[in-house]
């Protein structure tokens, strides 16, 4: 089994993680559906579900971002729905631009248990502020693009009226 957060800090008994992020918040509209009633997946199935390559999944495991993936009797990886939930969260963190080192640190903190809630909150809060800063920067850039597009659209309209 891999890293997964299972309960909220307020409800969590000693030795458990956080409440899982609702899967609906992590999935994209084109996310591959999981087979109903299935909870053991090969690396190729997980690659199909997530859009990640098998190489990336192995790398995540190697660096500690996806540790302790179960293996079957012949040593092949067998991922669970909890693993897929964790990968969905990792995917969202990747989309925000969180550095891999911070994602690995977060995974380590989750594995260490409830005593790390303050450190997890601090890590995620700092990253959220960076995301907000980048969003503001992108919004400012979008305003410039909108302005330039309007300038050219106005110029095109004026030119078409003159002809």
N, C-alpha and C positions, 0 to 999 in steps of 0.2 A: 504494500500500500504506500502511496506517496503522501506528500504534504497536502493537507486539506484542513480548512477551518470548518468546525462543525457547530459551534454554538456562540452566542453573543457573550462578550466579556461579563455582562451582568448576570447571565444565567449559567455560565460555564463552571462546572465542578473542577476541582484541581486536576491538572494534567490534561485538559482538553484544549481545543483551539477556539477560534471565533466562529460566529455564525457564517455559513457559506453565503457567498454572493449569489442572489437568485440568478439562476441560469439565464433567465430571460434578459437580464441586464448585460450578460456577456456575449450572447449569440448575435451574430449578424443576420439580416434577413435571409441570406442565401446559405446559412449554416446547414451542414449535412445532418439530417435527422438520425437519431440513434434507433436501432432496432428495439422494439418494445420487449421488455422482459430479459434483455441480454445485459450482462455485466462483465464480460471478459472479451477483450478485443486484441487482435494482433497489431503489430506496429503498422502494417499496411492499412488496416482498417482505421486506425487512429489518424494516420496521415490523410486518408480520404475525408474523415470527419472534420479535421482541423485545418487542412490546407498546408500543414507543416510537412516537411520531408522527413523520411525515416532518419536521414542523417542528422537533421535538427533535433529530432526527438532523442536520439542517442547522445547528442552533444548536451542537451538539457540535462540528461541523466548524469553524464560525466562531470559536469560543472556543479552539480548539486541543486539545480533548479527543479529537477524532476527525479528526486532520489527514490530508491527502494521500490522500483517497479517490480511487481511480482513476476515470477518466472514459472513456466510449466515444467513438467517432468523431464523435458529434453533441453531446458534452459532458454526457451524462447520467451520474450517479454509478453506479458498478458496485462493489459491496461484495464482499469475498472472505470465505472461511471464517475467515481470520485476523482480519478486521474484526469478524466475529460473535463470535469468541472474546474479543476486546478488549471489545466491548460487554457480553458476559456478565460480565466482571470489573468493568466500570464499574457495571453493575447491582448487583452485590454491594456495591461500595463505597458506592453510593447508599443501599442498604438499611441499611448501618451508620451512616448519617447523616454520612458524610464530606462536608465542604463542597466545593462545586464547585471553588473555587480550589485546594484541596489535590489534588483529582483532576487538574486541569489541570497543577499543578506536578509531580505524579507522572508524568504523560504526558511532560512536558518532560524530566524526568530520564531516563526510559526512552530517549527519542530521543537524549539526549546520550551514552549508552553506558555501558560498565562502570565508568568512573571515578566514576560517581554511585551505585554500590551502597551506600556508607555513608549517603548522604543519603536514598536510597529506604528503606533499613532504618529510619533514624531517623524518617522521616515515618510509615511504617506502624506502627512500634512505638508512637509517641505516639498515633496514632489507635486502635490496639488497646487502649491503657490507657483512653482515653475511652469506648470501647465497653464495656469491662469495668465501668467505673464506672456507666454507664447501665444495664447489665444488673443490677448489684447494687441500684441504685435501683428498677428495675422489680420485682425479686424482693421487695424490702421492701414495695413497694406491693401486690404480689400477696398477700403475707401479710396485709395489712390487709383486702383484699377477701375473702380466704378466711375470716378471722375474722368479718367482718360477715355474710357469707352463712351461716356456721354459727350465728350468733346468731339470725338470722331463721328458719332452718330449725328450730332448737330451739324457738323461740317458737311456730312453726306446729304443731309436734308436740305441744307442751304444750296449745295451744288445742284441737287436735282430740281429745285425750284427755279434756279437761274437758267436751266436748259430748256 
